[in-house]
Amino acid sequence: MTTRPAATRPDGGETLDAFYHGRVRVIQGKTGYRFSVDAPLLADFIRTREGDEALEIGTGSGIVALLLSVKPFKGITALELQPGLAELARRNVALNGLRDRIEVVEGDLRTYEPGRAFDLVFSNPPYIKGATGFLSPSAEKSAAKHELHGTIAEIIDKTAAWLRPDGRAAFVYPERRRADLLAAAAAAGLGPRRLRFVLPREGAPANLFLAEFGKGEPVGAGPEIMPPLVLFGPDGKYTAAAEAVFTGQ
């Protein structure tokens, strides 16, 4: 059977965006799901190793996996539930010439069976409990934001099951739900190894946090607490630290 090549040009309902000074290009729909600041924050936070075999839960357009392509790893399996987004991710992988390093798999994390364990599992998971709050008329947006197809506990349980004994897991999540993520991780036997808080501006409370976990409790004094990342300066522009994240420096 002949596989139809992925269309690597945006159509009239899509945009083509460049990141990391043009090293990564991403097609997105003008409407429906579009990634936000969470994606480059997570890609910057993740530490990879040369031989890493990684799994992403909920790749969306593929943005985090694509941004990670500037770092060393062996391969990424990018799992996506929604058929339209899975196809978009495949197009973006082809657009960036990464078919030999990133494989997009359409599937549901609740039934997916990878058949192997991973050195690294990462995700920018849905962050609104169930069907609470405003549900977008866009199914793509609703599924990306709301826990409609898997709770944070289910995502963490699967992460722990798919990690190798010395593997790492990385997440970006709202600060207001930090207790939920840490409790789910503890229940699944994952302990925090590294944390970083993201502040919209100096002196403001954190609105996001980034976390890396490993199996079991951390050895020694506990997790590494990285310096907080402040996104905006007094002039309303990105800080130098934020610019470095978004440009891949």
C-alpha positions, 0 to 999 in steps of 0.5 A, a space after each residue: 500500500 502506498 502512503 500518501 506524503 504529508 502536505 508540508 505547506 499550509 493551506 488558506 486556513 493555516 499559518 506557518 510559524 518559525 521558531 529558534 531563528 528558523 530552525 523549527 517551522 510549525 503549521 497551525 490552524 488559524 482557528 481551533 487548537 493553537 499552542 501557547 507559551 507552555 510548549 516552548 517553556 517545557 521544551 526548554 526545561 527538558 534535559 535530554 541525553 544522546 541515547 534517549 528514547 522518549 514518549 510525548 503524551 498529547 503532542 498536538 501539532 507536535 510543537 514540543 517534540 519539534 523544539 526538542 529536535 535541537 537537543 540530543 535524543 535517539 527518538 520520540 514517539 509522539 502520541 496524539 488522540 485527535 486524528 486531525 492533530 495527529 495528521 498535523 503533527 505528521 505534516 510538521 515532522 515531515 516539514 522539518 525533516 524529522 521522520 527519522 527521529 519523531 514518530 507520530 502515533 494516533 491513539 488514546 493513552 488509556 488504551 495505548 500499549 507501546 510495548 516498551 519502556 522509555 527513558 523520558 516521558 513528557 507532556 503538556 497535559 489538559 489542565 482544567 478538571 473534567 467538563 468544568 468551566 467554559 467548554 470551547 465550541 472547538 472540540 480540539 480546544 476543549 480536548 486540549 484544555 479539559 480533562 475529557 479523555 484522561 485525568 492528571 492521575 491517569 496521565 501520571 499512572 501511565 507515565 510511571 508504567 512506561 518509564 524505565 527504572 532510571 527514567 525521567 518525566 517532565 510536565 508543565 502545569 498551572 501553579 494552582 494545580 501543583 498539589 494535584 500533580 504532586 499528589 498524583 505523582 506520589 501515588 504513582 511512585 514518582 518523586 520530584 527531581 527538579 522544579 521551576 516556577 514561572 512568573 508573569 512579572 517580577 514580584 507576581 505569584 507564579 502561574 505555571 510550574 515545570 517539574 521533572 520526576 523520577 521513580 522513587 524519592 529523591 536522594 539527598 536534600 530533595 529536588 533541585 529548585 531552579 531560579 524562577 523564570 520571569 516572563 515580562 519586564 516592567 516595560 511589558 516586553 519579554 525579559 532576556 531570560 524569557 527571550 532566551 527560552 523562546 529563541 532556543 539560546 
